[in-house]
Amino acid sequence: MGEDTFLSQVAKAVQEFQEQKVPIQKLADRITSIFVPTILAVALVTFLIWLFVPADGKRGSGKRVEKCFPVIPEWQGDLAFYILDETITEDVFRYHLEQAGKFIGIGFFRPRNNGYFGRFEVVKMTWETNQ
């Protein structure tokens, strides 16, 4: 088959057409050649900052954001607990409530760094049975 056949001319025309770029494709290639490396560089810098700059002031700490709650120096409240288990006596419940006040705190208010905030003491407790 020679170069003058219709099939070879069609193949040559298709090949030339595929090698050409339309103007919009040239513009897209130019923008992509700048945009993609810029985004990758920004992502890398952000990751390195996140990795090496501590958020809570302690280098190497596992925490990224420290929870901070308001300090309430003096407060009081009335609570009602419903004990459904008859084996828990008043003395046992009072003991565990006092221990929780010394060491655990209430809810999110936990004593941290051997501090006092979050701790509570039981001043008065009434025990009622519902029989």
Secondary structure as UniProt FT lines:
FT   TURN            3..4
FT   HELIX           6..19
FT   HELIX           23..52
FT   TURN            59..60
FT   TURN            86..87
FT   HELIX           90..103
FT   TURN            107..108
FT   TURN            113..114
FT   TURN            117..118
//
